[in-house]
Amino acid sequence: MNSQSYVSMEEFSKLDIRIGVVKDASTIPGSSKLIKLSVDLGDLGVRQIIAGVGLWYKPHELVGKQVAVVVNMQPRKMLGFISEGMILAADTANGPVLLTVEKSVEPGSKVR
């Protein structure tokens, strides 16, 4: 890894990553890839997040999952819906795998 690949602690600390609980999930008409999620982030409230995981997950499989969410992403419009965060996932040969927690934690818990 060369020095251009490193991120300083100051840069990393700009990300606000929290654990959220998926309360509701549904497909987005006209897209096989996008799923609209309502994610409870505790004191930060419930946010609408659009995730491109529809080829690998069914909406009902996501409800109740605790997921890692970047909550300070700039909102982005996708197929007419506003996404208010980004759910983190690992890329695999078989598609994305959502990052979850080992044990149940309070919604809104900060990841560090």
PyMOL commands that set and color helices and strands:
alter all, ss='L'
color gray80, all
select helices_A, chain A and resi 3-5+9-12+42-44+59-62
alter helices_A, ss='H'
color red, helices_A
select strands_A, chain A and resi 17-27+35-40+46-51+66-70+76-78+81-83+86-87+89-90+97-98
alter strands_A, ss='S'
color yellow, strands_A
deselect
rebuild
show_as cartoon
